[in-house]
Amino acid sequence: SRGKAIVLAGKERGPIEVPEGQTLTINEALEPAAQATVLVLDPKGDPLPRADVDLISTTAGPQDVAHLHLNDTPDQKGIAETHSIPPGAYYARVTSYGLPSAFSDAAEIRVGADNSIRVQLRTGATVRAEAFGTDGTPIFPSLVLANDEQGRRVALSMRHAIASNDRGASRRFTLRLPEGRFVPTCRAFGFENATLPLEV
């Protein structure tokens, strides 16, 4: 049978039905990619060689917290690079053990431009969280997280220590938060999420 060629244009992609006995040829134009560099500094201003670095699109949804990962952690100079990222507006999120997450301001990443982003982590404060029912009985949440006022996740804790009171044992979670306003959330199976605005 004769083949049938279809050329797709624009951002919409199908779905397209191909009748039995015919073939489909798709001509797709690849868009040029951009490069970006993220410089990560510790609270003293020195390069931080060990950290997780994400570039997150400003158009990502609130649940899309890691829209685009940088494949490599920063090198000994505190630099993380990506050589293949769609152009657009992004902000960087940096997390390192023992320190609060840090964010850069949004930056426009362009093809052929010097796209450099600088992020410095801060020491922050220690916040401990425990969950109790309305009757004071300890509840065992699976995790505790904290978002900033922009809805960005600043801290997440799944590790806990056992604490006790006169009603029994509970799980105590520890978060590291920088100065600012946050909304910590406790999540526990069988219960609604509990939130409490907090200013550090």
C-alpha positions in Angstrom: 0.0 0.0 0.0 1.0 3.6 -0.4 2.6 5.4 2.5 0.9 8.5 4.0 3.1 11.3 5.2 1.9 13.7 7.9 3.8 16.8 9.0 3.1 18.1 12.5 3.5 21.8 13.3 3.1 23.8 16.4 3.1 22.6 20.0 0.1 20.2 19.8 1.1 16.6 19.1 -1.7 14.3 18.2 -3.1 11.8 19.0 -3.2 10.7 15.4 -4.9 7.6 14.1 -3.1 5.7 11.4 -5.4 3.5 9.2 -4.3 -0.1 8.8 -2.0 -0.6 6.0 -0.7 2.9 6.0 2.5 4.4 7.5 3.0 7.6 9.4 6.0 9.9 8.9 6.5 12.7 11.5 8.9 15.5 10.7 9.8 17.1 14.0 12.0 20.2 14.2 14.2 20.2 17.3 14.5 23.4 19.2 18.0 24.6 20.3 18.9 24.0 23.9 20.5 26.5 26.3 23.3 26.1 28.8 23.2 27.1 32.5 25.7 27.3 35.4 24.8 27.4 39.1 27.4 28.6 41.6 26.7 27.2 45.1 28.1 28.8 48.2 28.0 27.8 51.9 26.9 30.2 54.7 30.4 31.6 54.9 30.6 32.4 51.2 32.9 29.5 50.3 32.2 27.1 47.4 30.0 24.1 48.5 31.1 20.9 46.7 28.3 18.7 47.9 24.7 19.7 47.3 21.7 18.8 45.2 20.9 21.4 42.6 17.6 21.7 40.7 16.5 24.2 38.0 12.7 24.6 38.2 10.6 26.2 35.6 8.6 29.1 36.8 5.6 27.7 34.9 5.8 24.4 36.7 2.8 23.4 38.9 3.0 23.4 42.7 3.5 19.6 42.7 6.2 19.7 40.1 8.9 20.5 42.6 11.8 19.2 40.5 10.9 20.2 37.0 14.4 19.8 35.7 17.4 18.2 37.5 21.0 19.1 36.9 22.6 15.7 36.4 25.8 16.6 38.2 26.3 17.8 41.8 28.6 20.8 42.1 32.3 20.1 41.7 34.9 21.2 44.1 34.5 24.8 43.0 30.8 24.7 43.9 29.7 24.8 40.2 26.9 22.7 38.7 26.3 22.8 34.9 23.7 21.7 32.4 24.3 21.8 28.7 20.8 20.9 27.5 17.9 22.9 28.9 14.9 24.4 27.0 15.1 28.2 27.1 12.7 29.9 29.5 12.4 31.3 33.0 13.9 29.2 35.9 14.9 29.5 39.5 17.5 27.3 41.2 16.9 25.3 44.3 19.8 24.0 46.3 19.7 21.5 49.2 22.5 20.2 51.3 22.5 18.0 54.4 22.2 20.0 57.6 21.2 23.3 55.9 17.9 24.8 54.8 17.1 24.7 51.1 18.0 27.9 49.3 16.5 29.5 46.2 17.7 31.9 43.6 15.6 34.7 42.0 14.0 33.7 38.7 16.2 34.1 35.7 15.6 34.0 32.0 17.7 31.2 30.4 18.5 32.0 26.8 20.3 30.1 24.0 23.8 31.4 23.5 23.8 33.6 26.6 26.0 33.4 29.7 23.3 31.9 32.0 24.9 32.0 35.4 23.0 31.7 38.7 24.4 32.2 42.2 22.9 30.6 45.3 24.2 30.9 48.9 22.8 28.7 51.6 22.1 30.1 55.1 22.5 28.4 58.5 18.9 28.9 59.6 17.2 27.7 62.8 16.2 24.3 64.1 12.5 23.5 64.3 11.2 20.4 65.9 7.7 19.1 65.1 5.4 16.6 66.8 1.8 15.7 66.0 -1.0 15.0 68.4 -4.7 14.4 68.0 -7.4 16.6 69.4 -7.4 14.5 72.5 -3.6 14.9 73.0 -2.8 11.4 71.8 0.4 11.2 69.8 0.0 10.7 66.1 2.7 9.1 64.0 3.1 11.3 60.8 5.0 9.8 57.9 6.8 13.1 57.2 6.9 16.8 58.0 7.6 19.4 55.3 7.7 23.2 55.2 6.9 25.5 52.2 7.7 29.2 52.0 5.1 31.8 51.1 5.6 31.2 47.4 4.7 27.5 47.9 8.3 26.3 47.4 9.4 23.4 49.5 12.2 24.6 51.8 12.6 21.6 54.1 11.5 17.9 54.3 12.0 15.5 57.1 11.3 11.8 57.1 13.8 11.1 59.9 12.5 11.2 63.5 13.4 10.6 67.1 11.1 9.1 69.7 9.8 11.5 72.2 7.5 10.7 75.1 5.0 12.4 77.3 2.4 11.3 79.8 0.1 10.1 77.0 2.7 7.9 75.2 5.5 8.1 72.7 5.5 10.3 69.6 7.8 11.0 66.6 9.8 14.2 66.7 10.9 15.5 63.4 13.6 18.1 62.9 13.7 20.8 60.2 16.3 23.4 59.3 14.7 26.7 58.2 16.1 30.0 57.2 14.6 33.3 58.4 11.2 34.0 57.0 7.6 32.8 57.1 6.7 29.1 56.4 3.9 26.7 56.5 5.0 23.4 58.1 2.7 20.4 57.2 2.4 17.0 59.0 1.2 14.1 56.9 -0.1 11.0 58.6 -2.0 8.0 57.2 -5.7 8.2 58.0 -5.6 11.8 59.0 -6.0 15.1 57.2 -2.9 17.1 56.7 -2.1 19.5 59.6 -0.6 22.9 58.9 0.6 25.7 61.2 2.0 29.0 59.9 5.4 29.7 61.4 7.8 32.7 61.4 11.5 32.0 62.0 
